[in-house]
Amino acid sequence: MYGMMGSELSIEQFSFPSQYVGTKLTDGLWYAVPNSMIDNVRKLHSDIYETEQLLINNNVNIISEDIQNKSGVY
């Protein structure tokens, strides 16, 4: 059945974060560290809801600062 439907499927995909720096952290593992969590949240919201109207929750700011402090990516 999938073979018949396969050509008719349309899938839209989004990645998050969309703007990032690839880096190894102190644990030796590679991470996609967001350049700016705030900008990435705005872009994801815009892509999904097709609107620029978004009030950033303070939790996004806190998470963004935490990521910056732990990763050294600003």
C-alpha positions as protocol buffer text, in pm:
chain_id: "A"
residue {
  index: 1
  type: MET
  ca { x: 0 y: 0 z: 0 }
}
residue {
  index: 2
  type: TYR
  ca { x: 285 y: 240 z: 79 }
}
residue {
  index: 3
  type: GLY
  ca { x: 425 y: 185 z: -270 }
}
residue {
  index: 4
  type: MET
  ca { x: 103 y: 320 z: -417 }
}
residue {
  index: 5
  type: MET
  ca { x: 87 y: 614 z: -180 }
}
residue {
  index: 6
  type: GLY
  ca { x: 461 y: 693 z: -183 }
}
residue {
  index: 7
  type: SER
  ca { x: 450 y: 911 z: -491 }
}
residue {
  index: 8
  type: GLU
  ca { x: 159 y: 1111 z: -349 }
}
residue {
  index: 9
  type: LEU
  ca { x: 314 y: 1185 z: -10 }
}
residue {
  index: 10
  type: SER
  ca { x: 423 y: 1538 z: 59 }
}
residue {
  index: 11
  type: ILE
  ca { x: 627 y: 1589 z: 373 }
}
residue {
  index: 12
  type: GLU
  ca { x: 745 y: 1924 z: 503 }
}
residue {
  index: 13
  type: GLN
  ca { x: 1039 y: 1907 z: 740 }
}
residue {
  index: 14
  type: PHE
  ca { x: 1200 y: 2158 z: 973 }
}
residue {
  index: 15
  type: SER
  ca { x: 1523 y: 2125 z: 1166 }
}
residue {
  index: 16
  type: PHE
  ca { x: 1604 y: 2281 z: 1499 }
}
residue {
  index: 17
  type: PRO
  ca { x: 1827 y: 2458 z: 1559 }
}
residue {
  index: 18
  type: SER
  ca { x: 1851 y: 2596 z: 1208 }
}
residue {
  index: 19
  type: GLN
  ca { x: 2144 y: 2828 z: 1285 }
}
residue {
  index: 20
  type: TYR
  ca { x: 2418 y: 2659 z: 1484 }
}
residue {
  index: 21
  type: VAL
  ca { x: 2787 y: 2608 z: 1539 }
}
residue {
  index: 22
  type: GLY
  ca { x: 2915 y: 2251 z: 1538 }
}
residue {
  index: 23
  type: THR
  ca { x: 3159 y: 2207 z: 1824 }
}
residue {
  index: 24
  type: LYS
  ca { x: 3300 y: 1953 z: 2066 }
}
residue {
  index: 25
  type: LEU
  ca { x: 3239 y: 2031 z: 2431 }
}
residue {
  index: 26
  type: THR
  ca { x: 3436 y: 1922 z: 2736 }
}
residue {
  index: 27
  type: ASP
  ca { x: 3285 y: 1572 z: 2726 }
}
residue {
  index: 28
  type: GLY
  ca { x: 3445 y: 1518 z: 2383 }
}
residue {
  index: 29
  type: LEU
  ca { x: 3111 y: 1484 z: 2203 }
}
residue {
  index: 30
  type: TRP
  ca { x: 3004 y: 1691 z: 1902 }
}
residue {
  index: 31
  type: TYR
  ca { x: 2703 y: 1923 z: 1949 }
}
residue {
  index: 32
  type: ALA
  ca { x: 2500 y: 2152 z: 1727 }
}
residue {
  index: 33
  type: VAL
  ca { x: 2506 y: 2458 z: 1953 }
}
residue {
  index: 34
  type: PRO
  ca { x: 2251 y: 2724 z: 1854 }
}
residue {
  index: 35
  type: ASN
  ca { x: 2403 y: 3060 z: 1763 }
}
residue {
  index: 36
  type: SER
  ca { x: 2106 y: 3226 z: 1927 }
}
residue {
  index: 37
  type: MET
  ca { x: 1827 y: 3026 z: 2082 }
}
residue {
  index: 38
  type: ILE
  ca { x: 1598 y: 3329 z: 2053 }
}
residue {
  index: 39
  type: ASP
  ca { x: 1657 y: 3361 z: 1675 }
}
residue {
  index: 40
  type: ASN
  ca { x: 1613 y: 2985 z: 1630 }
}
residue {
  index: 41
  type: VAL
  ca { x: 1283 y: 2984 z: 1823 }
}
residue {
  index: 42
  type: ARG
  ca { x: 1157 y: 3278 z: 1613 }
}
residue {
  index: 43
  type: LYS
  ca { x: 1254 y: 3100 z: 1288 }
}
residue {
  index: 44
  type: LEU
  ca { x: 1092 y: 2772 z: 1391 }
}
residue {
  index: 45
  type: HIS
  ca { x: 774 y: 2953 z: 1493 }
}
residue {
  index: 46
  type: SER
  ca { x: 769 y: 3145 z: 1165 }
}
residue {
  index: 47
  type: ASP
  ca { x: 826 y: 2827 z: 960 }
}
residue {
  index: 48
  type: ILE
  ca { x: 552 y: 2631 z: 1138 }
}
residue {
  index: 49
  type: TYR
  ca { x: 287 y: 2899 z: 1188 }
}
residue {
  index: 50
  type: GLU
  ca { x: 380 y: 3127 z: 895 }
}
residue {
  index: 51
  type: THR
  ca { x: 367 y: 3436 z: 1113 }
}
residue {
  index: 52
  type: GLU
  ca { x: 626 y: 3668 z: 1260 }
}
residue {
  index: 53
  type: GLN
  ca { x: 413 y: 3746 z: 1566 }
}
residue {
  index: 54
  type: LEU
  ca { x: 580 y: 3583 z: 1864 }
}
residue {
  index: 55
  type: LEU
  ca { x: 647 y: 3703 z: 2214 }
}
residue {
  index: 56
  type: ILE
  ca { x: 958 y: 3531 z: 2345 }
}
residue {
  index: 57
  type: ASN
  ca { x: 902 y: 3363 z: 2680 }
}
residue {
  index: 58
  type: ASN
  ca { x: 1164 y: 3445 z: 2945 }
}
residue {
  index: 59
  type: ASN
  ca { x: 1243 y: 3072 z: 2967 }
}
residue {
  index: 60
  type: VAL
  ca { x: 1391 y: 3095 z: 2615 }
}
residue {
  index: 61
  type: ASN
  ca { x: 1624 y: 3373 z: 2735 }
}
residue {
  index: 62
  type: ILE
  ca { x: 1729 y: 3167 z: 3038 }
}
residue {
  index: 63
  type: ILE
  ca { x: 1794 y: 2856 z: 2827 }
}
residue {
  index: 64
  type: SER
  ca { x: 1984 y: 3061 z: 2568 }
}
residue {
  index: 65
  type: GLU
  ca { x: 2211 y: 3214 z: 2834 }
}
residue {
  index: 66
  type: ASP
  ca { x: 2268 y: 2871 z: 2991 }
}
residue {
  index: 67
  type: ILE
  ca { x: 2368 y: 2722 z: 2654 }
}
residue {
  index: 68
  type: GLN
  ca { x: 2603 y: 3014 z: 2588 }
}
residue {
  index: 69
  type: ASN
  ca { x: 2767 y: 2982 z: 2929 }
}
residue {
  index: 70
  type: LYS
  ca { x: 2813 y: 2605 z: 2906 }
}
residue {
  index: 71
  type: SER
  ca { x: 2927 y: 2595 z: 2542 }
}
residue {
  index: 72
  type: GLY
  ca { x: 3123 y: 2918 z: 2503 }
}
residue {
  index: 73
  type: VAL
  ca { x: 2929 y: 2984 z: 2179 }
}
residue {
  index: 74
  type: TYR
  ca { x: 2792 y: 3339 z: 2170 }
}
